[in-house]
Amino acid sequence: MSEIQSFKRVLMGPGPSDVDTRVLDAMGRPTIGHLDPTFLDMLNEIKSLLQYTFQTKNELTFAVSGTGSAGMETCVVNLIEPGDSMLVCVNGVFGERMADVASRCGANVQRLDIEWGTAFDPQQIKDALKEHPAKVVGVVHAETSTGVGQPLEELSQIIHDAGALLLVDTVTSLGGMKVDVDGWQIDACYSGTQKCLSCPPGLAPVTFSPAAVDIINHRKTKVQSWYLDTTMIKKYWESARLYHHTAPINLNYALLESLKIVKQEGLEPRWARHLKNHKILKAGLSALGIQYVSQKGYELPMLNAVAILQGVDDVTVRKQLLNQFRIEIGSGLGKFKGKAWRIGLMGSSCSISNVLLFLSALEACLVEQNKTFEKGISIAAAIKEMNRN
């Protein structure tokens, strides 16, 4: 049985992102009991920092012991009972996943499908709710499969005017662009630790509004999932501290440290860093003739989904980036498989040095694919954009 080799990758895919050494060091601290007073005090601090990062005062805010998909299931299974109507907005893989999860809960799922790579127009949501009233409307804020960012403020007003709850996927966006749970009146929101929070995968921050909590407290049926039932989990995270499951102690150490880093940087400077480096990368890619598959004006700053140049082999380039330059980027998913690359600039991975390293490596790969261009053209364009501000 061969040993696992340990060496550094530059993680510029759709997640996980690079993890700060402070976070890795924190994760290596001695494991203590999940009911140890020190650990329980730490959960209070995690909750407070999650409220800061989500921009919410919601009391029911905690980290699910599971990945971002567990956060999705937590929100859906607690709000949906068999026969409930749920409208799911689908413009990529993760909208499709939300619809699947809802159907498994026995929801009467209405899908609003639009072309992959585009964002929803508020009127589309309004018309769909007029035709099919819903208890819950699910929206992906940052669709990782297509690189599209969905504006939420106007949608939230429409959804609440229709008497529905708003459930939002912020797995990719939290910590990398504005997420304002209270300001946008989001009722249930979930994320993941491994993207813009730059923490190892394994925890899923979630938050529920008072309106959502009221729905949960007045259910007629038990939550489908025992493990993800917030009526029990909250008793562990709140003052009662009733045992529910063994929390992943060391992952919570890591999350606490990553959230401290977020707060030390500040939300607005952090969002600005992601946007600035996105613009620098975009300028470099444009100089090579590489265009985004995301609708213009709705491109995500932390997940750049771009069309593969004609005649360029997807797999060969990604293998060369990984093996020669130790850079990981993501392939296309679903309808974009073999047609797009997904280049992540998330959390600790979001740096000018990574942008310039990637562009230099990509130029070398494209030369191997017999593409001709002025050597260093992407770097020059990136530096020009960098010096604009």
DRENDO-1510 file (C-alpha; in Angstrom, 1 decimal, always signed):
<recs>
REC; n; res; u; v; w
REC; 1; MET; +0.0; +0.0; +0.0 .
REC; 2; SER; +1.6; +3.3; -1.1 .
REC; 3; GLU; +2.0; +6.3; +1.2 .
REC; 4; ILE; +0.1; +9.4; +0.4 .
REC; 5; GLN; +2.5; +12.1; -0.8 .
REC; 6; SER; +2.3; +15.4; +0.9 .
REC; 7; PHE; +2.9; +18.5; -1.3 .
REC; 8; LYS; +1.5; +21.9; -1.8 .
REC; 9; ARG; -1.1; +22.6; -4.5 .
REC; 10; VAL; -2.3; +26.0; -5.6 .
REC; 11; LEU; -6.1; +25.5; -5.2 .
REC; 12; MET; -7.8; +27.6; -7.9 .
REC; 13; GLY; -10.8; +25.4; -8.6 .
REC; 14; PRO; -14.4; +25.5; -7.4 .
REC; 15; GLY; -13.3; +24.4; -3.9 .
REC; 16; PRO; -11.7; +23.6; -1.6 .
REC; 17; SER; -9.6; +26.7; -1.5 .
REC; 18; ASP; -6.1; +27.2; +0.1 .
REC; 19; VAL; -6.2; +27.1; +3.9 .
REC; 20; ASP; -4.3; +29.7; +5.9 .
REC; 21; THR; -1.5; +28.2; +8.1 .
REC; 22; ARG; -3.2; +29.7; +11.1 .
REC; 23; VAL; -6.3; +27.6; +10.4 .
REC; 24; LEU; -4.2; +24.4; +9.9 .
REC; 25; ASP; -2.3; +25.1; +13.1 .
REC; 26; ALA; -5.6; +25.5; +15.0 .
REC; 27; MET; -6.9; +22.2; +13.6 .
REC; 28; GLY; -3.9; +20.5; +15.1 .
REC; 29; ARG; -4.7; +21.5; +18.6 .
REC; 30; PRO; -5.4; +18.6; +21.1 .
REC; 31; THR; -8.9; +17.2; +20.8 .
REC; 32; ILE; -11.2; +17.7; +23.8 .
REC; 33; GLY; -14.7; +16.4; +24.5 .
REC; 34; HIS; -17.7; +17.8; +22.7 .
REC; 35; LEU; -19.3; +18.7; +26.0 .
REC; 36; ASP; -16.1; +20.2; +27.5 .
REC; 37; PRO; -16.8; +23.7; +28.9 .
REC; 38; THR; -14.0; +25.1; +26.9 .
REC; 39; PHE; -15.4; +23.7; +23.6 .
REC; 40; LEU; -18.9; +24.9; +24.5 .
REC; 41; ASP; -17.6; +28.4; +25.0 .
REC; 42; MET; -15.9; +28.1; +21.6 .
REC; 43; LEU; -19.2; +27.3; +20.0 .
REC; 44; ASN; -20.6; +30.6; +21.4 .
REC; 45; GLU; -17.7; +32.5; +19.7 .
REC; 46; ILE; -18.3; +30.6; +16.4 .
REC; 47; LYS; -22.0; +31.5; +16.5 .
REC; 48; SER; -21.2; +35.2; +17.1 .
REC; 49; LEU; -18.7; +35.3; +14.2 .
REC; 50; LEU; -21.1; +33.4; +11.9 .
REC; 51; GLN; -23.7; +36.0; +12.7 .
REC; 52; TYR; -21.2; +38.7; +11.8 .
REC; 53; THR; -20.3; +37.0; +8.5 .
REC; 54; PHE; -23.9; +36.3; +7.5 .
REC; 55; GLN; -24.8; +39.8; +8.7 .
REC; 56; THR; -27.7; +38.6; +10.9 .
REC; 57; LYS; -29.0; +38.7; +14.4 .
REC; 58; ASN; -30.7; +35.3; +14.0 .
REC; 59; GLU; -30.5; +33.2; +17.1 .
REC; 60; LEU; -30.7; +30.0; +15.2 .
REC; 61; THR; -27.2; +30.3; +13.6 .
REC; 62; PHE; -24.7; +27.4; +13.8 .
REC; 63; ALA; -22.4; +25.1; +11.9 .
REC; 64; VAL; -23.9; +21.8; +10.7 .
REC; 65; SER; -21.5; +18.8; +11.1 .
REC; 66; GLY; -21.3; +18.1; +7.4 .
REC; 67; THR; -20.4; +19.7; +4.1 .
REC; 68; GLY; -22.3; +22.4; +2.2 .
REC; 69; SER; -24.8; +19.9; +0.8 .
REC; 70; ALA; -25.6; +18.9; +4.4 .
REC; 71; GLY; -26.4; +22.6; +4.9 .
REC; 72; MET; -28.7; +22.5; +1.9 .
REC; 73; GLU; -30.5; +19.5; +3.3 .
REC; 74; THR; -30.8; +21.0; +6.8 .
REC; 75; CYS; -32.6; +24.1; +5.4 .
REC; 76; VAL; -34.9; +22.1; +3.2 .
REC; 77; VAL; -35.8; +19.2; +5.6 .
REC; 78; ASN; -36.6; +21.6; +8.4 .
REC; 79; LEU; -38.9; +23.9; +6.4 .
REC; 80; ILE; -40.6; +21.4; +4.1 .
REC; 81; GLU; -43.2; +18.8; +5.1 .
REC; 82; PRO; -44.8; +16.2; +2.7 .
REC; 83; GLY; -47.1; +17.9; +0.3 .
REC; 84; ASP; -45.7; +21.4; +0.8 .
REC; 85; SER; -45.2; +23.5; -2.4 .
REC; 86; MET; -41.6; +24.6; -3.1 .
REC; 87; LEU; -40.4; +26.7; -6.1 .
REC; 88; VAL; -36.8; +26.0; -6.9 .
REC; 89; CYS; -35.0; +28.4; -9.3 .
REC; 90; VAL; -32.7; +26.3; -11.5 .
REC; 91; ASN; -29.9; +27.7; -13.6 .
REC; 92; GLY; -27.2; +25.2; -12.9 .
REC; 93; VAL; -26.2; +22.1; -11.0 .
REC; 94; PHE; -26.8; +23.3; -7.5 .
REC; 95; GLY; -30.3; +24.5; -8.3 .
REC; 96; GLU; -31.0; +21.0; -9.7 .
REC; 97; ARG; -29.6; +19.5; -6.5 .
REC; 98; MET; -31.9; +21.7; -4.3 .
REC; 99; ALA; -34.9; +20.5; -6.4 .
REC; 100; ASP; -33.8; +16.9; -5.9 .
REC; 101; VAL; -33.4; +17.3; -2.1 .
REC; 102; ALA; -36.9; +19.0; -1.9 .
REC; 103; SER; -38.5; +16.2; -3.8 .
REC; 104; ARG; -37.0; +13.6; -1.5 .
REC; 105; CYS; -38.7; +15.4; +1.4 .
REC; 106; GLY; -42.0; +14.9; -0.3 .
REC; 107; ALA; -42.4; +18.5; -1.5 .
REC; 108; ASN; -44.5; +19.4; -4.5 .
REC; 109; VAL; -41.6; +20.8; -6.4 .
REC; 110; GLN; -42.1; +23.4; -9.1 .
REC; 111; ARG; -39.0; +24.1; -11.1 .
REC; 112; LEU; -38.3; +27.4; -12.7 .
REC; 113; ASP; -35.6; +26.6; -15.3 .
REC; 114; ILE; -33.7; +29.1; -17.3 .
REC; 115; GLU; -30.6; +28.9; -19.6 .
REC; 116; TRP; -27.4; +27.9; -17.8 .
REC; 117; GLY; -25.1; +30.9; -17.4 .
REC; 118; THR; -27.9; +33.4; -17.0 .
REC; 119; ALA; -29.4; +35.1; -13.9 .
REC; 120; PHE; -33.1; +35.2; -13.1 .
REC; 121; ASP; -35.2; +38.3; -13.9 .
REC; 122; PRO; -37.4; +39.3; -10.9 .
REC; 123; GLN; -40.5; +39.2; -13.2 .
REC; 124; GLN; -39.8; +35.5; -13.9 .
REC; 125; ILE; -40.1; +34.7; -10.2 .
REC; 126; LYS; -43.2; +36.9; -9.8 .
REC; 127; ASP; -44.9; +35.1; -12.7 .
REC; 128; ALA; -44.0; +31.7; -11.4 .
REC; 129; LEU; -45.4; +32.4; -7.9 .
REC; 130; LYS; -48.6; +33.8; -9.4 .
REC; 131; GLU; -49.0; +30.5; -11.3 .
REC; 132; HIS; -47.8; +28.2; -8.5 .
REC; 133; PRO; -47.9; +29.7; -5.0 .
REC; 134; ALA; -45.2; +28.2; -2.8 .
REC; 135; LYS; -44.4; +27.9; +0.9 .
REC; 136; VAL; -40.6; +28.1; +0.2 .
REC; 137; VAL; -38.6; +29.5; -2.8 .
REC; 138; GLY; -35.1; +28.3; -3.2 .
REC; 139; VAL; -32.4; +30.4; -4.9 .
REC; 140; VAL; -28.7; +29.8; -5.5 .
REC; 141; HIS; -26.9; +33.1; -4.8 .
REC; 142; ALA; -23.6; +32.0; -6.4 .
REC; 143; GLU; -24.1; +29.1; -8.9 .
REC; 144; THR; -20.8; +27.4; -8.8 .
REC; 145; SER; -21.4; +25.4; -12.0 .
REC; 146; THR; -21.9; +28.4; -14.2 .
REC; 147; GLY; -20.2; +31.3; -12.4 .
REC; 148; VAL; -23.4; +33.4; -12.2 .
REC; 149; GLY; -24.2; +35.7; -9.3 .
REC; 150; GLN; -27.9; +36.2; -8.6 .
REC; 151; PRO; -29.0; +39.6; -7.2 .
REC; 152; LEU; -31.4; +38.8; -4.3 .
REC; 153; GLU; -32.8; +42.1; -2.9 .
REC; 154; GLU; -35.6; +42.5; -5.4 .
REC; 155; LEU; -36.4; +38.8; -5.5 .
REC; 156; SER; -36.7; +38.8; -1.7 .
REC; 157; GLN; -39.4; +41.5; -1.8 .
REC; 158; ILE; -41.4; +39.6; -4.5 .
REC; 159; ILE; -41.1; +36.3; -2.7 .
REC; 160; HIS; -42.3; +37.7; +0.6 .
REC; 161; ASP; -45.1; +39.7; -1.0 .
REC; 162; ALA; -46.3; +36.3; -2.3 .
REC; 163; GLY; -46.3; +34.9; +1.3 .
REC; 164; ALA; -43.3; +32.6; +0.8 .
REC; 165; LEU; -40.1; +32.0; +2.7 .
REC; 166; LEU; -36.8; +32.7; +0.9 .
REC; 167; LEU; -34.1; +29.9; +1.1 .
REC; 168; VAL; -30.7; +30.8; -0.3 .
REC; 169; ASP; -27.6; +28.8; -1.1 .
REC; 170; THR; -24.5; +30.9; -0.3 .
REC; 171; VAL; -22.0; +28.0; -0.3 .
REC; 172; THR; -19.7; +29.8; -2.7 .
REC; 173; SER; -20.5; +33.5; -2.0 .
REC; 174; LEU; -20.2; +33.7; +1.9 .
REC; 175; GLY; -17.1; +35.6; +2.8 .
REC; 176; GLY; -16.3; +36.5; -0.9 .
REC; 177; MET; -19.1; +38.9; -1.8 .
REC; 178; LYS; -21.9; +40.7; -0.1 .
REC; 179; VAL; -24.3; +38.4; +1.8 .
REC; 180; ASP; -26.8; +40.3; +3.9 .
REC; 181; VAL; -29.2; +37.9; +5.5 .
REC; 182; ASP; -31.1; +40.4; +7.6 .
REC; 183; GLY; -31.0; +43.3; +5.1 .
REC; 184; TRP; -32.3; +41.0; +2.3 .
REC; 185; GLN; -34.8; +39.2; +4.6 .
REC; 186; ILE; -33.4; +35.8; +3.9 .
REC; 187; ASP; -35.3; +33.2; +5.9 .
REC; 188; ALA; -32.9; +30.2; +5.6 .
REC; 189; CYS; -29.4; +30.4; +4.4 .
REC; 190; TYR; -26.6; +27.8; +4.2 .
REC; 191; SER; -23.0; +27.8; +3.2 .
REC; 192; GLY; -19.8; +25.7; +3.3 .
REC; 193; THR; -16.5; +26.2; +5.0 .
REC; 194; GLN; -14.2; +25.2; +2.2 .
REC; 195; LYS; -14.7; +28.1; -0.2 .
REC; 196; CYS; -14.3; +31.8; +0.6 .
REC; 197; LEU; -14.0; +31.0; +4.3 .
REC; 198; SER; -10.8; +29.1; +3.5 .
REC; 199; CYS; -11.4; +26.3; +6.0 .
REC; 200; PRO; -11.1; +22.6; +5.4 .
REC; 201; PRO; -14.4; +21.0; +4.1 .
REC; 202; GLY; -16.7; +19.4; +6.7 .
REC; 203; LEU; -18.9; +22.1; +8.3 .
REC; 204; ALA; -21.9; +24.0; +6.9 .
REC; 205; PRO; -22.8; +27.3; +8.4 .
REC; 206; VAL; -26.6; +27.8; +8.5 .
REC; 207; THR; -28.9; +30.5; +9.8 .
REC; 208; PHE; -32.7; +30.7; +10.2 .
REC; 209; SER; -34.9; +33.8; +10.5 .
REC; 210; PRO; -37.5; +34.1; +13.3 .
REC; 211; ALA; -40.2; +33.4; +10.6 .
REC; 212; ALA; -38.5; +30.2; +9.6 .
REC; 213; VAL; -38.1; +29.1; +13.2 .
REC; 214; ASP; -41.8; +29.7; +13.7 .
REC; 215; ILE; -42.5; +27.4; +10.8 .
REC; 216; ILE; -40.2; +24.7; +12.2 .
REC; 217; ASN; -41.7; +25.0; +15.7 .
REC; 218; HIS; -45.3; +24.5; +14.3 .
REC; 219; ARG; -44.6; +21.5; +12.0 .
REC; 220; LYS; -47.3; +18.8; +11.9 .
REC; 221; THR; -44.8; +16.1; +11.1 .
REC; 222; LYS; -41.3; +15.2; +12.4 .
REC; 223; VAL; -38.3; +16.5; +10.4 .
REC; 224; GLN; -37.4; +13.9; +7.9 .
REC; 225; SER; -33.8; +13.7; +9.1 .
REC; 226; TRP; -33.1; +13.0; +12.7 .
REC; 227; TYR; -29.5; +14.1; +12.3 .
REC; 228; LEU; -30.4; +17.4; +10.7 .
REC; 229; ASP; -33.4; +18.3; +12.9 .
REC; 230; THR; -32.8; +21.8; +14.2 .
REC; 231; THR; -35.3; +21.4; +17.0 .
REC; 232; MET; -32.7; +19.1; +18.6 .
REC; 233; ILE; -29.5; +20.5; +17.3 .
REC; 234; LYS; -30.3; +24.0; +18.7 .
REC; 235; LYS; -30.5; +22.5; +22.2 .
REC; 236; TYR; -26.9; +21.6; +21.9 .
REC; 237; TRP; -25.8; +25.0; +20.5 .
REC; 238; GLU; -28.0; +26.9; +23.0 .
REC; 239; SER; -27.7; +27.2; +26.8 .
REC; 240; ALA; -29.3; +23.8; +27.5 .
REC; 241; ARG; -26.2; +22.0; +25.8 .
REC; 242; LEU; -28.1; +18.8; +25.4 .
REC; 243; TYR; -26.1; +16.1; +23.7 .
REC; 244; HIS; -27.2; +15.5; +20.1 .
REC; 245; HIS; -24.2; +14.2; +18.3 .
REC; 246; THR; -20.4; +14.3; +18.6 .
REC; 247; ALA; -19.3; +17.5; +17.0 .
REC; 248; PRO; -16.1; +17.4; +14.9 .
REC; 249; ILE; -13.9; +19.2; +17.5 .
REC; 250; ASN; -10.9; +20.0; +15.4 .
REC; 251; LEU; -12.9; +21.2; +12.4 .
REC; 252; ASN; -14.6; +23.6; +14.7 .
REC; 253; TYR; -11.2; +24.8; +15.9 .
REC; 254; ALA; -10.4; +25.5; +12.2 .
REC; 255; LEU; -13.7; +27.3; +11.6 .
REC; 256; LEU; -13.2; +29.5; +14.6 .
REC; 257; GLU; -9.8; +30.6; +13.3 .
REC; 258; SER; -11.0; +31.1; +9.8 .
REC; 259; LEU; -13.8; +33.3; +11.0 .
REC; 260; LYS; -11.4; +35.3; +13.1 .
REC; 261; ILE; -9.4; +35.9; +10.0 .
REC; 262; VAL; -12.5; +37.1; +8.1 .
REC; 263; LYS; -13.4; +39.5; +10.9 .
REC; 264; GLN; -9.8; +40.8; +11.1 .
REC; 265; GLU; -9.8; +41.6; +7.4 .
REC; 266; GLY; -13.3; +43.0; +7.5 .
REC; 267; LEU; -16.2; +42.0; +5.3 .
REC; 268; GLU; -16.1; +45.0; +2.9 .
REC; 269; PRO; -12.3; +44.9; +2.4 .
REC; 270; ARG; -12.6; +41.1; +1.8 .
REC; 271; TRP; -15.4; +41.5; -0.8 .
REC; 272; ALA; -13.3; +44.3; -2.5 .
REC; 273; ARG; -10.2; +42.0; -2.6 .
REC; 274; HIS; -12.2; +39.3; -4.4 .
REC; 275; LEU; -13.7; +41.7; -6.9 .
REC; 276; LYS; -10.4; +43.4; -7.6 .
REC; 277; ASN; -8.5; +40.1; -8.3 .
REC; 278; HIS; -11.4; +38.9; -10.4 .
REC; 279; LYS; -11.1; +42.0; -12.6 .
REC; 280; ILE; -7.4; +41.5; -12.9 .
REC; 281; LEU; -7.8; +37.8; -13.9 .
REC; 282; LYS; -10.6; +38.7; -16.3 .
REC; 283; ALA; -8.3; +41.3; -18.1 .
REC; 284; GLY; -5.6; +38.7; -18.5 .
REC; 285; LEU; -8.0; +36.0; -19.8 .
REC; 286; SER; -9.5; +38.5; -22.2 .
REC; 287; ALA; -6.1; +39.3; -23.7 .
REC; 288; LEU; -5.9; +35.6; -24.6 .
REC; 289; GLY; -9.3; +35.6; -26.2 .
REC; 290; ILE; -10.9; +33.7; -23.4 .
REC; 291; GLN; -14.5; +34.8; -22.6 .
REC; 292; TYR; -16.8; +34.1; -19.7 .
REC; 293; VAL; -19.8; +31.7; -20.0 .
REC; 294; SER; -21.6; +33.7; -17.4 .
REC; 295; GLN; -24.1; +36.4; -18.3 .
REC; 296; LYS; -22.3; +39.7; -18.7 .
REC; 297; GLY; -22.6; +41.8; -15.5 .
REC; 298; TYR; -23.5; +38.8; -13.4 .
REC; 299; GLU; -20.0; +37.1; -13.2 .
REC; 300; LEU; -19.0; +35.9; -9.8 .
REC; 301; PRO; -15.8; +37.4; -8.5 .
REC; 302; MET; -14.7; +34.2; -6.7 .
REC; 303; LEU; -15.6; +31.6; -9.4 .
REC; 304; ASN; -14.7; +32.4; -12.9 .
REC; 305; ALA; -16.4; +30.1; -15.4 .
REC; 306; VAL; -14.8; +30.6; -18.9 .
REC; 307; ALA; -15.2; +29.0; -22.3 .
REC; 308; ILE; -12.4; +26.7; -23.4 .
REC; 309; LEU; -10.8; +28.0; -26.6 .
REC; 310; GLN; -11.7; +26.1; -29.8 .
REC; 311; GLY; -9.1; +23.4; -30.5 .
REC; 312; VAL; -7.9; +23.3; -26.9 .
REC; 313; ASP; -8.1; +20.0; -25.1 .
REC; 314; ASP; -9.8; +20.5; -21.7 .
REC; 315; VAL; -8.3; +17.5; -19.9 .
REC; 316; THR; -4.7; +17.9; -21.3 .
REC; 317; VAL; -4.5; +21.5; -20.1 .
REC; 318; ARG; -5.9; +20.8; -16.6 .
REC; 319; LYS; -3.5; +17.9; -16.2 .
REC; 320; GLN; -0.5; +20.0; -17.3 .
REC; 321; LEU; -1.5; +22.8; -14.9 .
REC; 322; LEU; -1.7; +20.2; -12.1 .
REC; 323; ASN; +1.4; +18.1; -12.8 .
REC; 324; GLN; +3.7; +20.8; -14.1 .
REC; 325; PHE; +2.6; +23.9; -12.1 .
REC; 326; ARG; +0.7; +22.2; -9.2 .
REC; 327; ILE; -2.3; +24.4; -10.0 .
REC; 328; GLU; -5.8; +23.0; -9.7 .
REC; 329; ILE; -8.7; +24.4; -11.6 .
REC; 330; GLY; -12.1; +22.9; -12.2 .
REC; 331; SER; -13.7; +21.3; -15.2 .
REC; 332; GLY; -17.2; +22.2; -16.5 .
REC; 333; LEU; -20.2; +20.5; -14.9 .
REC; 334; GLY; -23.4; +19.3; -16.5 .
REC; 335; LYS; -24.2; +21.2; -19.7 .
REC; 336; PHE; -20.8; +22.9; -19.5 .
REC; 337; LYS; -18.8; +19.7; -19.2 .
REC; 338; GLY; -15.8; +19.8; -21.6 .
REC; 339; LYS; -16.8; +23.3; -22.7 .
REC; 340; ALA; -15.7; +25.4; -19.7 .
REC; 341; TRP; -13.1; +25.8; -17.0 .
REC; 342; ARG; -13.9; +27.0; -13.5 .
REC; 343; ILE; -11.2; +29.1; -12.0 .
REC; 344; GLY; -11.5; +29.8; -8.3 .
REC; 345; LEU; -10.3; +32.9; -6.5 .
REC; 346; MET; -11.6; +32.1; -3.0 .
REC; 347; GLY; -10.5; +33.3; +0.4 .
REC; 348; SER; -6.7; +32.6; +0.8 .
REC; 349; SER; -6.5; +31.5; -2.8 .
REC; 350; CYS; -7.6; +35.0; -3.9 .
REC; 351; SER; -4.4; +36.8; -4.4 .
REC; 352; ILE; -2.6; +38.8; -7.1 .
REC; 353; SER; +0.3; +36.4; -7.0 .
REC; 354; ASN; -2.0; +33.4; -7.7 .
REC; 355; VAL; -3.6; +35.3; -10.6 .
REC; 356; LEU; -0.3; +36.1; -12.2 .
REC; 357; LEU; +1.0; +32.6; -11.6 .
REC; 358; PHE; -2.0; +31.1; -13.2 .
REC; 359; LEU; -1.9; +33.3; -16.3 .
REC; 360; SER; +1.7; +32.5; -16.8 .
REC; 361; ALA; +1.1; +28.8; -16.5 .
REC; 362; LEU; -1.9; +29.0; -18.7 .
REC; 363; GLU; +0.0; +30.7; -21.5 .
REC; 364; ALA; +2.6; +27.8; -21.3 .
REC; 365; CYS; -0.2; +25.3; -21.6 .
REC; 366; LEU; -1.8; +27.1; -24.5 .
REC; 367; VAL; +1.5; +27.2; -26.4 .
REC; 368; GLU; +1.5; +23.4; -26.1 .
REC; 369; GLN; -2.0; +23.4; -27.6 .
REC; 370; ASN; -0.5; +25.3; -30.7 .
REC; 371; LYS; -2.2; +28.6; -29.8 .
REC; 372; THR; -0.3; +31.7; -31.0 .
REC; 373; PHE; -0.3; +35.0; -29.1 .
REC; 374; GLU; +2.3; +37.5; -28.0 .
REC; 375; LYS; +4.2; +36.0; -25.1 .
REC; 376; GLY; +3.3; +37.6; -21.7 .
REC; 377; ILE; +0.2; +39.3; -23.2 .
REC; 378; SER; -2.1; +38.1; -20.4 .
REC; 379; ILE; +0.4; +39.2; -17.7 .
REC; 380; ALA; +0.7; +42.7; -19.3 .
REC; 381; ALA; -3.1; +43.1; -19.4 .
REC; 382; ALA; -3.5; +41.9; -15.8 .
REC; 383; ILE; -0.8; +44.3; -14.6 .
REC; 384; LYS; -2.4; +47.2; -16.5 .
REC; 385; GLU; -5.8; +46.4; -14.8 .
REC; 386; MET; -4.0; +46.0; -11.4 .
REC; 387; ASN; -2.5; +49.5; -11.8 .
REC; 388; ARG; -5.8; +51.1; -12.6 .
REC; 389; ASN; -6.7; +51.4; -8.9 .
</recs>
